[in-house]
Amino acid sequence: MTTTAPAAVPAGHTMGDRLADYVLPKVPVDLLTATNGRAWVYPNRSLSFLLGGDKREGKRFNWRRPYFTVADRVLHCVVPPGRDYAHHYTQLIRAACALTGLPADVTTEPPTPGQGLEFMDHWLPAHLPASDRVILGYVEPLLRDRTTAWAHRPGFGWRTARVGNTTALLLGCEFSFWGDLAGDLVTALAAHGHTGGVVYVGKLGGLQPDMAPNTLVVTGTTTRIEGRHLTWNSALDLAQAPATLRSGVRHATVPSVLDETRTWFEAHRADFDVVDPEIGHMARAATTAGVTFDYLHIVTDNLCGTYEHGLYGERAAPVATGRRRCLHDIETILHRSLA
């Protein structure tokens, strides 16, 4: 059992006054108030799929969330078995307490070693179509003009796309895979022989002042993860890339966006351009398994705090328009790289 560092508060976090807009919708404040800030975060104890946390709202993927319940005057938060998942939701609860004036008494039970991989192994469909490359993340809008229909099993859905001589498997996940759990997914895919390479299409935060949210696609082949630098080779064809693409960016892997405090930002802005919780884990897993890895991510927030939109307001019309343009450019790069 562990406790964590002091909670993020607006004055100390890069989201500033918008921190509440990010945190509070993710935590049942009424239940947290009823327990007076007492909470317990722990991984689901069996391979059973998440029973609650339904945030579907018309989504095909990324709609299952950790679920909350109250027992013995303690708020129980049940998360998928990832270290970073447990850390992130612990920080969310502690921040919610700080924002609402509650005392924070949060206990965290991390997953046991290997539990995340076992979870992914259990839910990953056993008979996925053969493919040369697996695309993860924002898969639903990609390569629609050349794909099969969606197939579904509990937890995952997929379709295949033929681009030139390459078969790509677009694999969607009903639950969000956070941090180290994303690396477990790559390990499971490679271990089952489903792919020779992975492309992750997602979103991340920019550290440089000219990185306007939802106008820029980034990629790179380096990260720092858990105090170590990691470099890998790219399989993308970036010749004649769209103007929105910025390649060769310097990436940092952190467990949670709530760790992106002003102190962290000032200490790292000179050394890194972008940050997220997954890329380092996925790259390390792919490198260990001997398969290629690339990411094509939309910069969706900027830690400098000088832009109107970020993770705290993702449903505004300008955000949706900007992301559609970026996804179009990502598809252009995928066409060139897979053909």
C-alpha positions in Angstrom: 0.0 0.0 0.0 1.3 3.4 -0.9 0.4 7.1 -0.7 1.5 9.7 -3.1 3.0 13.2 -3.3 0.9 16.2 -2.5 -2.0 16.8 -4.9 -1.9 19.0 -7.9 -3.5 22.4 -7.2 -4.3 25.2 -9.8 -1.4 27.4 -8.7 1.1 24.7 -9.1 -0.1 22.9 -12.2 0.4 23.8 -15.9 -3.4 23.7 -16.4 -3.7 26.6 -13.9 -7.3 27.6 -13.2 -8.6 25.1 -15.8 -7.4 22.1 -13.7 -10.8 21.8 -12.1 -12.4 21.4 -15.5 -10.1 18.4 -16.2 -10.2 16.8 -12.8 -13.7 17.1 -11.4 -15.7 15.4 -14.2 -13.5 12.3 -13.7 -14.2 11.8 -10.0 -17.6 11.4 -8.3 -17.4 14.3 -6.0 -20.6 13.5 -4.2 -19.3 10.1 -3.2 -15.9 11.5 -2.3 -17.7 14.1 -0.1 -19.7 11.3 1.6 -16.5 9.5 2.6 -14.8 12.8 3.6 -11.9 12.2 1.3 -11.2 8.6 2.3 -10.4 6.5 -0.8 -8.8 3.3 -1.9 -7.4 2.9 -5.4 -6.7 -0.7 -6.5 -6.6 -2.9 -9.6 -9.5 -5.2 -10.4 -8.6 -8.5 -8.7 -9.6 -10.9 -11.4 -9.5 -11.0 -15.1 -13.2 -10.0 -15.2 -13.8 -7.0 -17.4 -14.5 -3.7 -15.9 -18.1 -3.8 -14.6 -18.8 -0.1 -14.6 -17.3 3.2 -15.6 -19.6 3.5 -18.7 -18.7 6.7 -20.5 -19.9 5.5 -23.8 -21.8 8.5 -25.2 -21.9 7.1 -28.7 -18.3 5.9 -28.7 -17.2 2.6 -30.2 -13.9 2.7 -28.3 -12.3 4.3 -25.3 -15.5 4.5 -23.3 -15.0 2.1 -20.3 -13.5 3.8 -17.3 -12.4 2.8 -13.8 -15.5 2.6 -11.6 -16.3 3.9 -8.2 -18.3 2.5 -5.3 -18.6 3.2 -1.6 -18.1 0.5 1.1 -17.4 0.9 4.8 -17.3 4.7 4.3 -14.4 4.5 1.9 -14.6 5.4 -1.8 -13.3 2.4 -3.8 -11.8 3.2 -7.2 -11.2 0.0 -9.3 -8.8 0.5 -12.1 -7.3 -1.8 -14.8 -4.0 -3.4 -13.5 -1.5 -0.7 -14.5 0.9 1.1 -12.2 0.4 4.4 -14.0 -3.3 3.8 -14.0 -3.4 3.5 -10.2 -1.1 6.5 -9.9 -3.2 8.7 -12.2 -6.5 8.0 -10.5 -4.9 8.4 -7.1 -3.7 11.9 -8.2 -7.1 12.7 -9.6 -8.8 11.9 -6.3 -6.2 13.8 -4.3 -6.6 16.8 -6.7 -10.4 16.6 -6.4 -10.0 16.7 -2.6 -7.8 19.8 -2.8 -10.2 21.5 -5.2 -13.2 20.9 -3.1 -11.7 21.5 0.3 -11.8 17.9 1.5 -9.0 16.2 3.5 -7.3 13.6 1.3 -6.8 10.1 2.8 -6.0 8.0 -0.3 -4.5 4.6 -0.2 -3.1 3.0 -3.4 -2.6 -0.6 -4.1 -0.4 -1.2 -7.1 -0.9 -4.2 -9.4 1.3 -7.2 -8.8 4.2 -7.8 -11.3 2.9 -9.3 -14.5 -0.8 -8.5 -13.7 -1.1 -6.0 -16.5 0.2 -8.3 -19.1 -2.0 -11.1 -17.9 -5.0 -8.8 -18.2 -4.1 -7.8 -21.8 -3.4 -11.4 -22.7 -6.8 -12.4 -21.4 -8.8 -9.8 -23.3 -6.8 -9.6 -26.5 -8.8 -11.6 -29.1 -7.0 -14.9 -29.9 -7.7 -15.0 -33.6 -7.0 -11.5 -35.0 -6.4 -11.3 -38.7 -2.8 -11.6 -39.9 -1.3 -8.2 -40.5 2.0 -6.4 -41.3 1.3 -3.5 -39.0 -1.1 -2.8 -36.1 -2.5 0.7 -35.7 -3.6 1.6 -32.2 -5.3 4.7 -30.7 -7.4 6.9 -32.9 -8.3 4.1 -35.3 -12.0 4.7 -36.0 -11.6 7.6 -38.5 -8.5 6.2 -40.4 -8.3 4.5 -43.8 -12.1 4.1 -44.1 -12.0 3.9 -47.9 -10.1 0.6 -47.9 -11.2 -1.3 -44.8 -13.3 -4.2 -43.9 -16.3 -3.9 -41.5 -15.7 -3.7 -37.8 -15.5 -7.0 -35.8 -16.0 -7.0 -32.1 -15.2 -9.1 -29.0 -15.5 -7.8 -25.4 -12.8 -5.2 -24.8 -11.6 -4.9 -28.4 -12.8 -4.2 -32.0 -10.9 -4.4 -35.2 -10.9 -4.1 -39.0 -8.2 -4.5 -41.6 -7.1 -2.1 -44.3 -5.1 -2.9 -47.5 -2.7 -0.2 -48.5 -0.5 -1.2 -51.4 1.1 -4.5 -50.5 0.6 -4.0 -46.8 -2.2 -5.2 -44.5 -2.8 -3.0 -41.5 -4.9 -4.1 -38.6 -6.8 -1.2 -36.9 -7.3 -2.3 -33.3 -9.6 -0.3 -31.1 -9.9 -0.8 -27.3 -13.1 -0.2 -25.3 -11.0 0.8 -22.2 -8.3 3.4 -22.2 -4.9 1.9 -22.0 -2.8 4.2 -19.8 1.0 4.3 -19.2 2.7 1.0 -18.7 -0.5 -0.9 -19.6 0.0 0.4 -23.2 3.4 -1.3 -23.2 1.7 -4.6 -22.0 -0.6 -4.4 -25.0 2.3 -4.1 -27.4 4.0 -7.0 -25.6 0.9 -9.2 -25.9 0.4 -8.3 -29.6 4.0 -9.3 -30.4 3.9 -12.4 -28.3 0.8 -13.6 -30.1 2.6 -13.0 -33.4 -0.1 -10.5 -34.5 2.3 -7.9 -36.0 5.7 -7.0 -37.2 5.2 -3.4 -36.2 3.0 -0.9 -34.2 1.9 2.6 -35.0 0.2 4.5 -32.2 -2.0 7.4 -33.2 -2.9 9.5 -30.2 -2.5 12.9 -28.4 0.1 14.5 -26.2 1.2 17.8 -24.6 3.6 20.3 -26.1 6.3 22.1 -24.1 7.3 24.6 -26.7 5.4 27.9 -27.0 4.8 27.6 -30.8 3.0 24.3 -30.5 -0.6 25.4 -30.9 -3.0 22.7 -29.8 -4.9 20.8 -32.5 -2.8 22.3 -35.3 0.3 20.1 -35.2 1.2 16.4 -35.7 4.4 15.2 -34.1 6.6 12.1 -34.3 10.1 11.1 -33.2 12.3 8.2 -32.2 13.5 9.1 -28.7 12.1 9.3 -25.2 13.1 9.5 -21.6 11.4 6.9 -19.5 12.0 6.2 -15.8 15.2 8.2 -15.9 16.6 6.5 -19.0 16.9 7.5 -22.6 15.5 5.2 -25.3 16.0 5.5 -29.0 14.5 3.4 -31.8 14.3 3.3 -35.6 11.3 4.6 -37.5 9.5 2.7 -40.2 7.5 5.8 -41.4 8.0 7.5 -44.8 8.1 11.1 -44.0 9.2 12.4 -47.4 6.8 15.1 -48.7 5.1 15.1 -45.3 2.2 17.5 -44.6 3.1 21.0 -43.4 1.5 20.2 -40.0 4.0 17.5 -39.2 7.0 18.1 -36.9 9.3 15.2 -36.8 12.3 14.4 -34.6 10.7 15.8 -31.5 12.2 15.1 -28.1 9.7 13.1 -26.0 9.4 12.5 -22.2 7.3 9.8 -20.6 5.6 10.6 -17.3 3.0 8.5 -15.5 0.2 11.1 -15.4 -0.7 14.5 -16.8 -1.2 15.5 -13.1 2.6 15.2 -12.8 3.0 17.9 -15.4 3.3 20.6 -12.7 4.9 24.1 -13.3 8.0 22.8 -11.4 8.3 19.8 -13.8 7.7 22.0 -16.8 10.4 24.6 -15.9 12.9 21.8 -15.2 12.3 20.0 -18.5 11.2 22.6 -21.2 14.8 23.0 -22.4 15.3 19.3 -22.9 12.0 18.0 -24.3 9.3 19.1 -26.8 6.4 16.8 -26.0 5.2 14.6 -23.1 2.7 11.8 -22.6 2.3 8.6 -20.5 2.4 5.8 -23.1 4.9 6.3 -25.9 8.0 5.3 -23.9 6.4 2.1 -22.6 5.2 1.1 -26.0 8.5 1.9 -27.7 10.4 -0.1 -25.0 8.0 -3.1 -25.4 8.3 -3.0 -29.2 12.1 -2.8 -29.0 12.3 -5.7 -26.6 10.0 -7.8 -28.8 11.9 -7.0 -32.0 9.1 -5.2 -33.8 9.0 -1.7 -35.2 7.2 1.2 -33.4 6.1 4.6 -34.5 3.8 7.3 -33.2 1.9 10.0 -35.0 0.3 12.2 -32.3 -1.8 15.4 -32.3 -0.5 18.1 -29.9 -3.8 18.7 -28.0 -2.6 20.9 -25.1 0.4 23.1 -24.4 2.0 23.3 -21.0 3.0 26.9 -21.5 -0.5 27.8 -20.6 -0.9 30.4 -23.4 -3.7 28.7 -25.4 -7.4 28.6 -24.9 -7.9 24.9 -25.5 -6.4 21.9 -23.8 -7.3 18.6 -22.1 -9.8 20.5 -20.0 -12.0 21.5 -23.0 -11.9 18.9 -25.7 -15.5 19.2 -27.1 -15.4 22.7 -28.5 -16.1 23.0 -32.2 -12.6 24.5 -33.1 -11.0 21.5 -31.3 -13.0 19.0 -33.4 -12.2 20.9 -36.6 -8.5 21.1 -35.9 -8.3 17.4 -34.9 -10.0 16.3 -38.1 -7.4 18.2 -40.2 -4.6 16.6 -38.2 -6.1 13.1 -38.6 -6.4 13.7 -42.4 -2.6 14.5 -42.4 -1.9 11.4 -40.3 -3.8 9.3 -42.8 -1.7 10.8 -45.6 1.5 9.8 -43.8 0.1 6.3 -43.2 -0.7 5.9 -46.9 2.8 6.7 -47.9 4.4 4.6 -45.1 2.3 1.5 -45.7 2.1 1.4 -49.5 
